[in-house]
Amino acid sequence: METRDGALRISLSADNRERRALRGGVYIDLPGDAKGAKGWNRQDWSVLAIRARSRGPVGEMTLQFNLRTSHGERFDEYGAFLNRGEAASLINDGAVHSYLLRADWANWWEGEPAWRQLGLMIGASGPAEVEILSIELIPKEARYVRRP
């Protein structure tokens, strides 16, 4: 992973093999909320808007939450994160594309309900590259900011 020309570049190679695919990603630790509570409430957020370009046999980009502290061998135990959110198939033509991932939905949730970390994981069937140009987490209140 590197930053170049204003983009965060995630390069996947044989070093990133996880079971049957190449996987890699990025995450951030989230600060406490305004009341001092640890983590964020996923129900407060609408979508994660991402602008990215990709090359190579990329598959999908998946929104993930809360790092796993111990790993197991079962399917639901070997991933980097406890919780998986929505995924989007990446378009690998090298052009910039916009993706919207629902932030208030998860197809797998384990552990406490608050977000402590927010991550994006990329999956590919072979060596690939994804450049993330921008990420914006949009709160649900944003729907009501503009006048009708």
C-alpha positions in Angstrom: 0.0 0.0 0.0 1.3 3.4 -0.9 0.1 7.0 -1.5 0.8 8.4 -4.9 -0.6 11.3 -6.8 -3.3 11.9 -4.2 -4.5 8.3 -4.3 -4.2 5.5 -1.9 -2.9 2.5 -3.9 -3.6 -1.0 -2.8 -1.5 -3.6 -4.7 -2.4 -7.2 -4.5 0.1 -9.9 -5.3 0.9 -13.5 -4.3 2.0 -12.2 -0.9 -1.7 -11.3 -0.2 -3.1 -14.8 -0.7 -5.8 -15.7 1.7 -7.3 -19.1 1.0 -8.4 -19.1 -2.7 -8.0 -15.4 -3.5 -5.8 -12.4 -3.1 -7.1 -10.0 -0.4 -5.9 -6.8 1.0 -7.3 -3.5 2.3 -7.1 -0.5 4.5 -8.8 0.5 7.8 -9.0 3.4 10.2 -9.5 3.5 13.9 -12.6 5.6 14.7 -12.6 8.2 17.5 -15.3 8.2 20.3 -18.5 10.0 19.7 -19.4 13.5 21.0 -20.6 12.0 24.3 -17.3 10.1 24.9 -18.6 6.7 24.0 -16.3 4.3 22.3 -17.1 3.6 18.6 -19.8 4.9 16.3 -23.4 3.8 15.9 -23.8 2.3 12.4 -27.5 3.3 12.4 -26.4 7.0 12.2 -24.8 6.5 8.8 -26.3 6.2 5.3 -23.6 5.3 2.7 -19.9 5.2 2.2 -19.2 7.0 -1.1 -15.9 5.8 -2.8 -14.2 7.0 -5.9 -11.7 4.5 -7.2 -10.0 3.0 -10.3 -8.7 -0.5 -10.6 -6.7 -2.7 -12.9 -6.2 -6.4 -13.1 -8.6 -9.2 -12.1 -10.2 -7.5 -9.1 -13.4 -8.9 -7.8 -15.1 -6.8 -5.2 -14.6 -4.1 -2.5 -16.3 -4.9 0.8 -17.1 -2.6 3.7 -15.8 -4.1 6.9 -16.1 -3.2 10.6 -14.1 -3.9 13.8 -10.8 -5.8 13.6 -10.7 -9.4 14.8 -8.4 -10.0 17.7 -8.1 -13.8 17.3 -8.4 -15.9 14.2 -9.6 -19.4 13.6 -9.9 -21.9 10.8 -13.7 -21.7 10.2 -15.0 -19.5 7.4 -16.4 -17.0 9.8 -13.2 -16.8 11.9 -10.2 -16.2 9.5 -11.0 -12.8 8.1 -9.3 -9.6 9.4 -12.6 -8.1 10.6 -15.5 -9.3 12.7 -18.2 -7.8 10.6 -18.9 -7.6 6.9 -21.0 -4.9 5.2 -22.1 -4.4 1.7 -19.8 -5.2 -1.3 -19.5 -3.8 -4.8 -18.1 -5.4 -7.9 -15.1 -3.3 -9.1 -14.8 -2.2 -12.7 -11.3 -2.9 -13.8 -10.9 -0.7 -16.8 -8.5 1.8 -15.2 -11.1 4.6 -15.3 -12.4 6.4 -12.2 -15.7 5.0 -11.0 -18.0 5.9 -8.0 -19.3 3.2 -5.7 -21.9 3.5 -2.9 -21.9 1.0 -0.1 -24.7 1.0 2.5 -23.1 1.9 5.9 -26.0 0.9 8.1 -26.3 -2.7 6.9 -24.2 -5.8 7.6 -24.6 -9.4 6.3 -22.6 -10.7 9.2 -22.4 -9.1 12.6 -20.5 -10.4 15.6 -19.5 -8.7 18.9 -20.5 -5.3 20.1 -22.7 -3.1 17.9 -20.5 0.0 17.9 -17.9 0.6 15.1 -14.4 0.8 16.4 -12.7 0.4 13.1 -13.9 1.0 9.5 -12.2 -0.9 6.7 -12.3 -1.7 3.0 -11.2 -5.1 1.8 -10.4 -5.8 -1.8 -10.6 -9.3 -3.4 -8.9 -10.4 -6.6 -8.3 -13.6 -8.5 -4.8 -12.5 -9.5 -2.3 -9.6 -9.2 -4.3 -6.4 -9.2 -4.2 -2.7 -8.2 -6.9 -0.4 -6.8 -6.4 3.3 -6.3 -8.8 5.0 -3.9 -9.2 8.6 -4.8 -11.8 9.6 -2.2 -13.9 8.2 0.6 -16.9 10.0 2.2 -19.0 8.6 5.0 -22.5 10.3 4.6 -24.8 10.5 7.7 -28.5 9.8 7.4 -29.2 13.4 8.3 -27.7 14.5 4.9 -30.9 13.5 3.2 -32.7 16.3 5.0 -30.2 19.1 4.6 -31.5 20.5 1.3 -34.8 22.1 0.9 -37.4 20.4 -1.3 
